[in-house]
């Protein structure tokens, strides 16, 4: 019997993305799977139900029936309690589960005897690059952060020389140079801004400079050893943070736009910009906090809100920036899922190998229990 793949519409507040596109429906069908898509799944990404049907999917309105017959369920965000309760025992669920924070969903999936995989746990190894949903979505988040900054900022980005005088270019400072930060640098540079960037990982200096931006950091011994084997930033000592804060504090005061992107897996986001530093910025300046949902890099940032400070600075706390360009975000995420699910289907049949290094690293629940060491407890 063919592997039954189901995709339901996203029910989490503000989620506009979807987990499958007509293009990826065709790829699943080519693997020998059947695909059932809940009506309205692609609405937020401008994909009509008819396009799914034309690609070979069955479009259904009965959510419970869709889920109860599914071997594999694909989502952007974790399933709701109602969706989880409709799963058949042993079903596989693949999503961006936010597993460190959303323990309720993880516990429910374990209780439903689902095998759940968190796409945020896909290891950063060569053969998993095409499955790296964190990178695909962060890339778009970095781009969109600059667009949001340009929208909120009351002046232009590039230098403009006119008969009436010269317009100075915007000064943009990117804090955290991962995938999102690098795309933010590239986008701000394309718009004509003068860009500087900082990160505690020494490997990023060359990347920043290759994009035409200036690198700013306290380059001491701790800085030279501030990166994990997996490419993530290590938590820095209080002493280093104080030295870095002193360096960046003076720099922030002169900036028009600051974009913060620093995240540490399993931990609250580090505070990079204090309220005191925000208070030194010019009226009309803008801060975009990409880490607001994880506690925030900017003191005073609020989830889902734009805060205007007493000195006229805007702190933008928009959530789900990839969802603000949902069509492209869905397209990239859906391709990540095709590659990931391809590990589980062999010759048209379900062949789940939990010893595969990618599946093992990203498995969160299996056999009625939470199995990911970082999520237990």
C-alpha positions as CSV (number, residue, x, y, z in Angstrom):
1,X,0.0,0.0,0.0
2,X,1.3,3.5,-0.9
3,X,2.5,5.7,1.8
4,X,-0.2,8.2,2.7
5,X,1.0,11.8,3.2
6,X,-1.3,14.4,4.7
7,X,-0.9,18.1,4.9
8,X,-3.4,20.2,6.9
9,X,-3.8,24.0,6.9
10,X,-1.8,25.8,9.6
11,X,-3.9,26.8,12.6
12,X,-1.3,28.6,14.7
13,X,-1.9,32.4,15.0
14,X,-0.3,34.4,12.2
15,X,1.1,31.4,10.3
16,X,0.7,32.0,6.6
17,X,3.1,29.4,5.2
18,X,2.3,25.9,4.1
19,X,4.2,22.6,4.1
20,X,3.6,21.5,0.5
21,X,3.4,23.1,-2.9
22,X,2.1,21.7,-6.2
23,X,5.7,21.2,-7.2
24,X,6.4,19.1,-4.2
25,X,3.1,17.2,-4.5
26,X,4.4,15.9,-7.8
27,X,7.7,14.8,-6.2
28,X,5.9,12.9,-3.5
29,X,3.7,11.2,-6.0
30,X,6.8,10.3,-8.0
31,X,8.1,8.6,-4.8
32,X,5.0,6.4,-4.9
33,X,3.1,8.2,-2.1
34,X,-0.4,9.6,-2.1
35,X,-0.9,13.1,-1.0
36,X,-4.0,14.5,0.7
37,X,-4.2,18.3,1.3
38,X,-6.8,19.9,3.5
39,X,-8.8,22.6,1.7
40,X,-7.4,26.1,2.3
41,X,-3.8,24.8,3.1
42,X,-2.2,27.1,0.5
43,X,-4.4,30.2,0.9
44,X,-1.7,32.2,2.8
45,X,0.8,31.4,0.1
46,X,-1.5,32.2,-2.8
47,X,-1.8,28.6,-3.8
48,X,-5.4,27.6,-4.8
49,X,-6.8,24.2,-3.9
50,X,-7.2,23.5,-7.7
51,X,-3.4,23.7,-8.2
52,X,-2.9,21.0,-5.6
53,X,-5.5,18.8,-7.3
54,X,-3.9,19.4,-10.7
55,X,-0.6,18.3,-9.3
56,X,-2.0,15.0,-8.2
57,X,-3.2,15.6,-4.6
58,X,-6.6,14.9,-3.1
59,X,-8.1,18.0,-1.6
60,X,-10.3,17.2,1.4
61,X,-12.4,19.2,3.8
62,X,-12.7,16.6,6.6
63,X,-9.6,17.3,8.7
64,X,-10.1,14.4,11.1
65,X,-10.5,11.9,8.2
66,X,-7.4,13.3,6.5
67,X,-5.3,12.8,9.6
68,X,-6.6,9.5,10.8
69,X,-5.5,7.8,7.5
70,X,-2.1,9.5,7.3
71,X,1.2,7.7,7.6
72,X,3.1,10.9,7.4
73,X,1.8,14.4,8.4
74,X,3.6,17.5,7.2
75,X,3.3,20.8,9.0
76,X,5.0,24.2,9.2
77,X,4.3,24.6,12.9
78,X,3.5,21.9,15.4
79,X,0.0,20.3,15.2
80,X,-2.7,21.6,17.6
81,X,-4.1,19.4,20.3
82,X,-7.2,18.6,18.1
83,X,-5.0,17.6,15.2
84,X,-2.7,15.5,17.5
85,X,-5.8,13.6,18.9
86,X,-6.8,12.7,15.4
87,X,-3.6,11.0,14.4
88,X,-3.5,7.3,14.1
89,X,-1.1,5.5,16.4
90,X,2.4,5.4,15.0
91,X,1.9,8.2,12.6
92,X,5.0,10.3,11.6
93,X,4.8,14.1,12.1
94,X,7.3,16.4,10.6
95,X,7.3,20.1,11.5
96,X,9.1,23.1,12.9
97,X,8.1,22.0,16.4
98,X,9.8,24.7,18.5
99,X,10.5,21.7,20.7
100,X,12.6,23.4,23.3
101,X,9.8,25.8,24.2
102,X,6.6,24.1,23.1
103,X,6.8,21.2,25.6
104,X,3.0,20.8,25.6
105,X,2.9,19.8,21.9
106,X,5.8,17.5,22.3
107,X,4.2,15.8,25.3
108,X,0.9,15.4,23.4
109,X,2.7,13.9,20.4
110,X,4.4,11.4,22.6
111,X,1.1,10.6,24.3
112,X,-0.5,10.0,20.8
113,X,2.3,7.5,20.0
114,X,3.5,9.6,17.2
115,X,7.0,9.6,15.8
116,X,7.7,13.3,15.6
117,X,10.6,15.0,13.9
118,X,11.6,18.6,14.5
119,X,13.0,20.3,11.4
120,X,14.9,22.7,13.5
121,X,17.0,19.8,14.8
122,X,18.3,18.7,11.3
123,X,22.1,18.5,11.8
124,X,24.2,20.9,9.8
125,X,26.1,18.3,7.9
126,X,26.8,18.2,4.1
127,X,24.2,15.6,3.2
128,X,21.5,17.5,5.2
129,X,22.0,20.9,3.6
130,X,19.0,20.5,1.3
131,X,16.9,19.7,4.4
132,X,18.1,22.7,6.5
133,X,14.8,24.5,7.1
134,X,16.3,26.8,9.7
135,X,18.6,28.2,7.1
136,X,16.1,28.4,4.3
137,X,13.7,30.4,6.5
138,X,16.4,32.5,8.2
139,X,17.6,33.6,4.8
140,X,14.2,35.0,4.0
141,X,13.9,36.5,7.5
142,X,17.1,38.4,7.1
143,X,15.9,39.8,3.8
144,X,12.5,40.8,5.2
145,X,14.1,42.4,8.3
146,X,15.8,45.0,6.0
147,X,12.5,45.6,4.1
148,X,10.7,46.1,7.4
149,X,13.4,48.5,8.5
150,X,13.2,50.5,5.3
151,X,9.4,50.7,5.7
152,X,9.7,52.0,9.3
153,X,12.7,54.3,8.7
154,X,11.6,57.8,7.6
155,X,14.5,58.3,5.2
156,X,16.1,56.7,2.2
157,X,18.8,54.0,2.3
158,X,21.2,55.0,-0.5
159,X,23.2,58.2,-1.0
160,X,21.3,60.4,-3.4
161,X,22.9,63.4,-5.1
162,X,20.4,66.0,-6.3
163,X,20.4,69.6,-7.4
164,X,18.8,70.4,-4.0
165,X,21.5,68.7,-2.1
166,X,22.9,65.3,-1.1
167,X,20.9,62.7,0.9
168,X,23.3,60.7,3.2
169,X,23.1,56.9,3.1
170,X,21.5,55.1,6.0
171,X,23.9,53.5,8.6
172,X,22.8,49.9,9.3
173,X,24.3,47.7,12.0
174,X,23.7,43.9,11.9
175,X,24.2,42.1,15.2
176,X,24.6,38.3,14.7
177,X,26.0,37.1,11.4
178,X,24.3,33.7,10.8
179,X,22.3,33.0,7.7
180,X,19.8,35.8,8.6
181,X,22.5,38.3,9.4
182,X,24.4,37.6,6.2
183,X,21.3,38.0,4.0
184,X,20.4,41.2,6.0
185,X,23.9,42.6,5.2
186,X,23.6,41.7,1.5
187,X,20.1,43.2,1.3
188,X,21.1,46.5,3.1
189,X,24.1,46.8,0.8
190,X,22.0,46.3,-2.3
191,X,19.7,49.1,-1.0
192,X,22.8,51.4,-0.7
193,X,23.3,51.5,3.0
194,X,26.6,51.8,4.8
195,X,26.7,48.5,6.7
196,X,28.6,47.2,9.7
197,X,28.2,43.9,11.5
198,X,29.3,42.0,14.5
199,X,29.3,38.4,15.8
200,X,31.1,36.5,18.5
201,X,32.2,33.8,16.0
202,X,35.5,34.6,14.4
203,X,34.7,32.8,11.1
204,X,32.1,35.4,10.3
205,X,34.6,38.3,9.9
206,X,35.7,37.2,6.5
207,X,32.1,36.6,5.4
208,X,31.1,40.1,6.5
209,X,33.9,41.7,4.7
210,X,33.3,39.7,1.5
211,X,29.8,41.3,1.4
212,X,31.3,44.8,1.5
213,X,30.5,45.5,5.2
214,X,32.8,46.4,8.1
215,X,33.3,43.9,10.9
216,X,33.1,45.1,14.5
217,X,34.2,43.0,17.5
218,X,36.5,42.7,20.5
219,X,39.0,40.2,18.9
220,X,40.6,38.7,22.0
221,X,41.3,35.0,22.9
222,X,37.8,34.2,24.0
223,X,36.5,35.6,20.7
224,X,38.9,33.4,18.7
225,X,37.3,30.3,20.4
226,X,33.7,31.3,20.5
227,X,32.2,28.8,18.0
228,X,30.9,25.3,18.5
229,X,31.8,22.4,16.2
230,X,28.3,22.7,14.8
231,X,28.8,26.3,13.8
232,X,26.8,27.9,16.5
233,X,27.9,30.7,18.8
234,X,28.9,29.7,22.3
235,X,27.6,31.7,25.3
236,X,30.2,34.3,26.2
237,X,31.5,35.2,29.6
238,X,30.2,38.2,31.5
239,X,33.7,39.9,31.1
240,X,33.6,39.5,27.3
241,X,30.0,40.7,27.1
242,X,31.0,43.8,29.0
243,X,33.9,44.6,26.7
244,X,31.7,44.0,23.6
245,X,28.9,46.1,25.0
246,X,31.3,49.0,25.5
247,X,32.5,48.7,21.9
248,X,29.1,48.3,20.3
249,X,27.4,50.8,22.6
250,X,29.3,53.8,21.1
251,X,28.7,52.4,17.6
252,X,24.9,51.9,18.1
253,X,24.6,55.5,19.1
254,X,25.6,56.5,15.6
255,X,23.4,54.1,13.7
256,X,20.1,54.7,11.9
257,X,19.0,51.0,11.9
258,X,20.1,48.1,14.0
259,X,19.0,44.5,13.2
260,X,19.6,41.8,15.8
261,X,19.6,38.1,14.8
262,X,21.4,36.3,17.7
263,X,19.9,33.0,18.8
264,X,21.4,30.1,20.9
265,X,19.6,26.8,20.5
266,X,17.8,25.8,23.7
267,X,18.5,29.0,25.5
268,X,16.9,32.4,25.8
269,X,18.2,34.9,23.2
270,X,21.1,37.0,24.5
271,X,20.4,40.7,25.2
272,X,22.6,42.6,22.8
273,X,21.1,46.1,23.0
274,X,20.2,47.5,26.4
275,X,17.6,50.1,27.1
276,X,20.3,52.6,27.9
277,X,21.9,52.0,24.5
278,X,18.5,52.5,22.8
279,X,18.2,55.8,24.7
280,X,21.3,57.1,23.0
281,X,20.0,56.6,19.5
282,X,18.7,59.4,17.3
283,X,14.9,60.0,17.0
284,X,13.6,58.1,14.0
285,X,16.1,55.3,14.3
286,X,14.8,51.7,14.0
287,X,15.7,48.4,15.7
288,X,14.4,45.1,14.2
289,X,14.6,42.2,16.7
290,X,14.5,38.9,14.9
291,X,14.9,37.0,18.2
292,X,11.9,38.6,19.9
293,X,10.0,35.2,20.2
294,X,13.0,33.7,22.1
295,X,13.1,36.5,24.6
296,X,14.6,39.2,22.4
297,X,18.0,40.7,21.7
298,X,16.7,44.2,22.4
299,X,15.7,45.3,25.8
300,X,12.2,46.7,25.6
301,X,11.2,44.7,22.5
302,X,7.7,43.2,22.7
303,X,6.4,40.1,20.8
304,X,4.3,41.2,17.8
305,X,4.5,44.9,18.6
306,X,6.2,48.0,17.5
307,X,7.3,50.0,20.5
308,X,8.2,53.7,20.2
309,X,10.5,54.8,23.0
310,X,10.5,58.2,24.7
311,X,13.4,59.3,22.5
312,X,11.5,58.5,19.3
313,X,13.2,55.2,18.4
314,X,11.1,52.3,17.0
315,X,11.7,48.8,18.3
316,X,10.1,46.4,15.9
317,X,9.1,43.0,17.3
318,X,7.3,41.4,14.4
319,X,7.0,37.6,14.6
320,X,7.4,35.1,11.7
321,X,9.2,37.3,9.2
322,X,9.4,34.5,6.7
323,X,5.6,34.3,6.8
324,X,5.5,37.9,5.5
325,X,6.8,36.5,2.2
326,X,4.9,33.3,2.5
327,X,5.0,32.1,-1.1
328,X,8.8,31.9,-1.2
329,X,9.1,30.7,2.3
330,X,6.6,27.9,1.7
331,X,8.4,26.9,-1.5
332,X,11.7,26.6,0.2
333,X,10.4,24.8,3.3
334,X,8.4,22.4,1.1
335,X,11.6,21.4,-0.7
336,X,13.3,20.9,2.6
337,X,10.5,18.5,3.5
338,X,10.7,16.6,0.3
339,X,14.4,15.8,0.9
340,X,13.7,14.9,4.5
341,X,10.8,12.6,3.8
342,X,12.8,11.0,1.0
343,X,14.9,9.4,3.8
344,X,11.8,7.5,5.0
345,X,10.4,6.2,1.7
346,X,12.2,3.4,-0.2
347,X,10.7,1.9,-3.3
348,X,7.3,3.4,-2.6
349,X,7.1,1.9,0.9
350,X,7.7,3.4,4.4
351,X,11.2,2.5,5.6
352,X,11.9,4.4,8.8
353,X,15.5,4.0,9.9
354,X,16.0,5.8,13.2
355,X,19.7,5.0,13.1
356,X,20.2,7.3,10.1
357,X,22.2,10.2,11.6
358,X,19.8,12.9,10.3
359,X,16.6,11.1,11.5
360,X,18.2,10.2,14.8
361,X,19.3,13.8,15.5
362,X,15.9,15.3,14.6
363,X,13.6,12.7,16.3
364,X,11.7,14.2,19.2
365,X,9.1,11.5,20.1
366,X,8.9,7.8,19.3
367,X,7.2,4.8,20.9
368,X,5.1,6.8,23.2
369,X,8.1,8.7,24.7
370,X,10.2,11.9,24.3
371,X,13.5,10.6,22.9
372,X,15.5,13.8,22.2
373,X,17.9,14.3,25.1
374,X,17.8,18.1,24.8
375,X,14.0,18.1,25.1
376,X,13.4,15.6,27.9
377,X,12.5,16.8,31.4
